[in-house]
Amino acid sequence: MKIVSRNEELLRDALSRIPQSSSSTSLSSCNKLIRFEDISAAAFKIQCGVQKTPCMYSRLSKQYGMDIYLKKEFLQYTGSVKERGVLYLLTSLPQDQQRKGVIVASDSNFSMAVAYHASELRIPVFVIMSTSTSPARVKMCREYGAMVISYGTTAKDSQTHARRLAQENGYLYLEEEDSAVYLSGLGTVGLEVYEQVPKLDAVIFPAGGHCGLLAGSAAALKHLNPHISVIGVESESFPVLQQSLKAGHPIEDQACSNHHFYGDVSGLCFGSNSLQLTGKLVDKVVAVREEDILVSMLRLLEYERATVDAEGAIGLAALVAGKLPELKGKRVAVVICSGNLDLHLLQQCIARALTLDNRVCRFSLVLSDCPGDISKLLEILAREEARVLDIKQERTFVTSELFTVEVTCTVETRDKIHTAQLRNALLERYPTAAWTER
C-alpha cells in the first residue's frame, strides 16, 4: 500500500524535533520515523503470536445514540494489548541477546506480556517484583514461564536490582518505552480496527502515562484515512498527557500513584516519540472522573459480559460521561485494551458502581418495636419491587423514644427513576426516613 505523502510528512515532522535521549533500558530507543510500512511489517510478523481480536457492534449503541464498536483487546492471552508491542520487540532482538535473556521489573501488563512471549520464544526471562505485589500476579507470571524473584518493598528497589542483574549477567533490561519497534507493534490495533469497521468516523483509545497505543494507532489510522477522528481519554486524577501536551515536553505529575485500580493509566511519564506523535496526529484528548470509569466497567460487564480494568474501561467512560457529544449519530470504535483486574478489587468496583448508578441505595427509619411493623416495611419494599440486600435493626443505642427500633435497609433498584419512586413511597408512610447520600 502506497504511503500518502502528506501523512508521511506529518509523521516525519512529528519526530524531527525529538532530541536523542539515553534510555534507561539497554535497548536503544531509536527515534526514527514511524512509517506505515513499519506498522504493516509488525502486523505481518506478529500475526501468528497474538489474537486478531474482534471489533463488534455493541448493544450500548442505542443507549448513547451512536454506532459503537468495541475492539476487545482484553481477549489477548495475557489480557492486554501490550502483547502486540512486546512480541514485535522481542522478535526484533539480535539472536545473541535472545540467547542471553531479558529481565523486567514491575507487575504491569507490560511485564506479564514479556513473561509470556519471551517464554514462548524460548528466551530466558526474569521478572523482579516487589514484596508488595499481588500474589495472583506473581503466580500468573510464573505460570507464563518466567523466573519470578521477589525483591525490595518498592518498585524502585526492584528496578535497581533488575538493572544490577542485567549488568552482571548480560541480560537485556526492558521497561516500557516508546521506541519505533514497540510503537509499530501497538499500532497494529489501528490497522485491524480500520479493516474490521467500514466507514469509521472516530476511534477512542486510552491515554495517560503510557500513550504508545494511542500514538502508534493514530499513525496507522491517519495514514489510511486522515478524516477519522482519533481521540484519547485519560483520568482527571492523572491528566499527564494533557499537561505534557500543554508544556510541550513529557512531565512527571507528582500526583500520580501506582494504585492498582488505575494500572498503567496513572504512569508517571512517557517518551517524546509518543508525545510528539500524539500532538500532531490525535484530534482530541479528554479527561474523565473515577466515577465515570466505574460506571463504564459496570456497563461493559452487564451489556458485553466483559470484565475489564480501569484502563480497559476508560475509553467508553468518555461516552458514559457525555464528554464527546459531537459523536452522536456517528460510527465510533472504542478500544477495550485491558482486562487484568484483581478479584478483590473487582468486587469493590462493581459494588461502588451500582451505588453510583443509583441501583443500590440505603435508608434508615425508626419503627415502634411491635410485632408486624417490620413486616409492613417489607410489604412496601415488595410492592415497589425493590430487592432487599441487607437489613439491620438497632435497639440498644437508639436515641429516640423507648421501645423503638432503628432499621437500616440496603436495597437494589432498577435505575434512578425506580429509586425515586421507592423513596417517595417510603416517605409517604415514614416521613422521618433518612437516605444515605452516595
RAZI-V92735 format. One record per backbone hydrogen bond with DSSP energy under -0.5 kcal/mol. CO is the residue of the C=O (numbers start at 1). NH is the residue of the N-H. E is the energy in kcal/mol with one decimal. If there is no record, write none. Layout:
co:CO nh:NH e:E
co:CO nh:NH e:E
This chain:
co:4 nh:7 e:-0.6
co:4 nh:8 e:-1.9
co:5 nh:9 e:-2.7
co:6 nh:10 e:-1.9
co:7 nh:11 e:-2.4
co:8 nh:12 e:-2.6
co:9 nh:13 e:-2.8
co:10 nh:14 e:-1.8
co:11 nh:15 e:-1.4
co:12 nh:16 e:-1.5
co:13 nh:17 e:-0.6
co:15 nh:18 e:-1.4
co:21 nh:23 e:-0.7
co:26 nh:28 e:-0.7
co:28 nh:30 e:-1.2
co:30 nh:180 e:-1.0
co:33 nh:35 e:-1.0
co:35 nh:39 e:-1.4
co:36 nh:40 e:-2.5
co:37 nh:41 e:-2.6
co:38 nh:42 e:-2.1
co:39 nh:43 e:-2.3
co:40 nh:44 e:-2.0
co:41 nh:45 e:-2.2
co:42 nh:46 e:-2.2
co:43 nh:47 e:-0.6
co:46 nh:49 e:-1.5
co:46 nh:50 e:-1.6
co:51 nh:53 e:-1.3
co:54 nh:72 e:-2.4
co:56 nh:70 e:-2.9
co:58 nh:61 e:-1.6
co:59 nh:62 e:-0.5
co:60 nh:64 e:-1.6
co:61 nh:65 e:-0.9
co:61 nh:66 e:-1.7
co:65 nh:329 e:-2.9
co:66 nh:68 e:-0.9
co:67 nh:332 e:-3.3
co:68 nh:58 e:-2.8
co:69 nh:71 e:-0.6
co:69 nh:334 e:-3.1
co:70 nh:56 e:-1.8
co:70 nh:72 e:-0.9
co:71 nh:73 e:-1.7
co:71 nh:336 e:-2.7
co:72 nh:75 e:-1.3
co:73 nh:76 e:-1.7
co:76 nh:79 e:-1.9
co:79 nh:339 e:-2.5
co:80 nh:83 e:-1.1
co:81 nh:84 e:-1.9
co:81 nh:85 e:-0.6
co:82 nh:86 e:-2.4
co:83 nh:87 e:-2.8
co:84 nh:88 e:-1.7
co:85 nh:89 e:-2.0
co:86 nh:90 e:-2.7
co:87 nh:91 e:-2.4
co:88 nh:92 e:-0.8
co:90 nh:93 e:-1.2
co:94 nh:98 e:-2.0
co:95 nh:99 e:-1.8
co:96 nh:100 e:-1.6
co:97 nh:101 e:-2.5
co:98 nh:124 e:-0.6
co:101 nh:172 e:-2.0
co:102 nh:126 e:-1.9
co:103 nh:174 e:-2.7
co:104 nh:128 e:-2.8
co:108 nh:112 e:-1.8
co:109 nh:113 e:-2.2
co:110 nh:114 e:-2.2
co:111 nh:115 e:-2.6
co:112 nh:116 e:-2.1
co:113 nh:117 e:-2.5
co:114 nh:118 e:-2.3
co:115 nh:119 e:-1.3
co:116 nh:120 e:-2.1
co:117 nh:121 e:-1.9
co:118 nh:123 e:-3.3
co:119 nh:122 e:-1.2
co:122 nh:124 e:-0.5
co:124 nh:102 e:-2.6
co:125 nh:147 e:-2.4
co:126 nh:104 e:-2.4
co:127 nh:129 e:-0.6
co:127 nh:149 e:-2.7
co:129 nh:151 e:-2.8
co:130 nh:133 e:-1.7
co:134 nh:137 e:-0.7
co:134 nh:138 e:-1.8
co:135 nh:139 e:-2.5
co:136 nh:140 e:-2.1
co:137 nh:141 e:-2.4
co:138 nh:142 e:-1.9
co:139 nh:143 e:-2.1
co:140 nh:144 e:-1.7
co:141 nh:145 e:-0.7
co:141 nh:146 e:-1.9
co:142 nh:145 e:-0.9
co:146 nh:148 e:-0.8
co:147 nh:127 e:-2.5
co:149 nh:129 e:-2.6
co:149 nh:151 e:-0.5
co:152 nh:131 e:-3.0
co:154 nh:158 e:-1.6
co:155 nh:159 e:-2.3
co:156 nh:160 e:-2.3
co:157 nh:161 e:-2.1
co:158 nh:162 e:-2.4
co:159 nh:163 e:-2.4
co:160 nh:164 e:-1.8
co:161 nh:165 e:-2.4
co:162 nh:166 e:-2.4
co:163 nh:167 e:-2.2
co:164 nh:168 e:-2.2
co:165 nh:169 e:-2.1
co:166 nh:170 e:-1.6
co:166 nh:171 e:-0.6
co:171 nh:173 e:-0.7
co:172 nh:103 e:-2.6
co:172 nh:174 e:-0.6
co:173 nh:26 e:-1.0
co:173 nh:27 e:-0.6
co:179 nh:183 e:-2.6
co:180 nh:184 e:-2.1
co:181 nh:185 e:-1.8
co:182 nh:186 e:-2.1
co:183 nh:187 e:-2.3
co:184 nh:188 e:-0.5
co:185 nh:188 e:-1.0
co:186 nh:189 e:-1.8
co:187 nh:190 e:-0.7
co:187 nh:191 e:-1.1
co:188 nh:192 e:-2.1
co:189 nh:193 e:-2.5
co:190 nh:194 e:-2.0
co:191 nh:195 e:-1.9
co:192 nh:196 e:-2.5
co:193 nh:197 e:-2.1
co:196 nh:198 e:-0.6
co:197 nh:200 e:-0.5
co:201 nh:229 e:-2.5
co:202 nh:333 e:-2.4
co:203 nh:231 e:-2.5
co:204 nh:335 e:-2.5
co:205 nh:233 e:-1.7
co:209 nh:211 e:-0.7
co:211 nh:215 e:-2.6
co:212 nh:216 e:-3.0
co:213 nh:217 e:-2.1
co:214 nh:218 e:-1.9
co:215 nh:219 e:-1.8
co:216 nh:220 e:-1.4
co:217 nh:221 e:-2.8
co:218 nh:222 e:-2.6
co:219 nh:223 e:-1.0
co:220 nh:224 e:-2.0
co:221 nh:225 e:-3.0
co:225 nh:228 e:-1.8
co:229 nh:203 e:-2.6
co:229 nh:231 e:-0.5
co:230 nh:283 e:-1.8
co:230 nh:284 e:-1.3
co:231 nh:205 e:-2.9
co:232 nh:286 e:-2.5
co:233 nh:207 e:-3.1
co:234 nh:288 e:-2.1
co:235 nh:238 e:-0.7
co:236 nh:239 e:-0.6
co:238 nh:240 e:-2.2
co:239 nh:243 e:-2.1
co:240 nh:244 e:-2.4
co:241 nh:245 e:-2.8
co:242 nh:246 e:-2.0
co:243 nh:247 e:-2.2
co:244 nh:248 e:-2.2
co:244 nh:249 e:-1.0
co:251 nh:253 e:-0.6
co:252 nh:254 e:-0.5
co:253 nh:256 e:-1.7
co:259 nh:262 e:-0.9
co:259 nh:263 e:-1.7
co:261 nh:310 e:-0.9
co:262 nh:265 e:-1.9
co:263 nh:266 e:-1.2
co:264 nh:210 e:-0.7
co:264 nh:267 e:-1.5
co:265 nh:209 e:-1.2
co:268 nh:253 e:-0.7
co:271 nh:275 e:-1.7
co:272 nh:276 e:-2.9
co:273 nh:277 e:-2.4
co:274 nh:278 e:-2.5
co:275 nh:279 e:-2.5
co:276 nh:280 e:-1.7
co:277 nh:281 e:-2.8
co:278 nh:282 e:-2.0
co:284 nh:232 e:-2.7
co:286 nh:234 e:-2.4
co:288 nh:236 e:-3.1
co:289 nh:293 e:-1.6
co:290 nh:294 e:-2.1
co:291 nh:295 e:-2.2
co:292 nh:296 e:-2.1
co:293 nh:297 e:-2.2
co:294 nh:298 e:-1.9
co:295 nh:299 e:-2.5
co:296 nh:300 e:-2.3
co:297 nh:301 e:-1.9
co:298 nh:302 e:-2.4
co:299 nh:303 e:-3.0
co:299 nh:304 e:-0.5
co:300 nh:304 e:-1.5
co:300 nh:306 e:-2.1
co:301 nh:305 e:-0.6
co:305 nh:307 e:-0.6
co:306 nh:308 e:-0.8
co:309 nh:313 e:-1.9
co:310 nh:314 e:-1.4
co:313 nh:317 e:-1.7
co:314 nh:318 e:-0.8
co:315 nh:318 e:-0.9
co:315 nh:319 e:-0.6
co:316 nh:319 e:-1.0
co:316 nh:320 e:-2.3
co:317 nh:321 e:-2.4
co:318 nh:323 e:-2.5
co:318 nh:324 e:-0.6
co:319 nh:322 e:-0.9
co:324 nh:327 e:-1.8
co:325 nh:328 e:-1.6
co:327 nh:330 e:-2.3
co:330 nh:67 e:-2.4
co:330 nh:332 e:-0.6
co:331 nh:201 e:-2.6
co:331 nh:202 e:-1.5
co:332 nh:69 e:-2.7
co:333 nh:204 e:-2.9
co:334 nh:71 e:-2.8
co:334 nh:336 e:-0.7
co:335 nh:337 e:-1.0
co:336 nh:73 e:-1.0
co:336 nh:74 e:-1.2
co:337 nh:81 e:-1.9
co:338 nh:309 e:-1.2
co:339 nh:341 e:-1.1
co:342 nh:346 e:-2.3
co:343 nh:347 e:-1.9
co:344 nh:348 e:-1.3
co:345 nh:349 e:-2.5
co:346 nh:350 e:-2.4
co:347 nh:351 e:-2.0
co:348 nh:352 e:-2.3
co:349 nh:353 e:-2.5
co:350 nh:354 e:-2.3
co:351 nh:355 e:-1.3
co:352 nh:356 e:-2.4
co:353 nh:357 e:-2.0
co:354 nh:359 e:-3.0
co:354 nh:360 e:-1.0
co:355 nh:358 e:-1.7
co:359 nh:413 e:-2.7
co:361 nh:411 e:-2.6
co:362 nh:436 e:-2.7
co:363 nh:409 e:-2.6
co:364 nh:434 e:-3.2
co:365 nh:407 e:-3.1
co:367 nh:405 e:-3.0
co:368 nh:370 e:-2.4
co:370 nh:373 e:-1.6
co:372 nh:376 e:-1.9
co:373 nh:377 e:-1.6
co:374 nh:378 e:-2.3
co:375 nh:379 e:-1.9
co:376 nh:380 e:-1.7
co:377 nh:381 e:-2.0
co:378 nh:382 e:-2.3
co:379 nh:383 e:-2.5
co:380 nh:384 e:-2.0
co:381 nh:386 e:-2.7
co:382 nh:385 e:-1.2
co:386 nh:388 e:-0.6
co:387 nh:389 e:-0.5
co:387 nh:412 e:-3.0
co:390 nh:410 e:-2.8
co:392 nh:408 e:-2.4
co:394 nh:406 e:-2.7
co:395 nh:398 e:-0.9
co:403 nh:369 e:-2.6
co:405 nh:367 e:-2.8
co:405 nh:407 e:-0.6
co:406 nh:394 e:-2.3
co:407 nh:365 e:-2.1
co:408 nh:392 e:-2.4
co:409 nh:363 e:-2.1
co:409 nh:411 e:-0.5
co:410 nh:389 e:-2.9
co:410 nh:390 e:-1.8
co:411 nh:361 e:-2.4
co:412 nh:387 e:-2.2
co:415 nh:419 e:-2.0
co:416 nh:420 e:-2.1
co:417 nh:421 e:-2.0
co:418 nh:422 e:-2.2
co:419 nh:423 e:-2.4
co:420 nh:424 e:-2.1
co:421 nh:425 e:-2.1
co:422 nh:426 e:-2.2
co:423 nh:427 e:-2.4
co:424 nh:428 e:-1.6
co:425 nh:429 e:-1.0
co:426 nh:430 e:-3.9
co:430 nh:433 e:-2.0
co:434 nh:364 e:-2.9
co:435 nh:437 e:-0.6
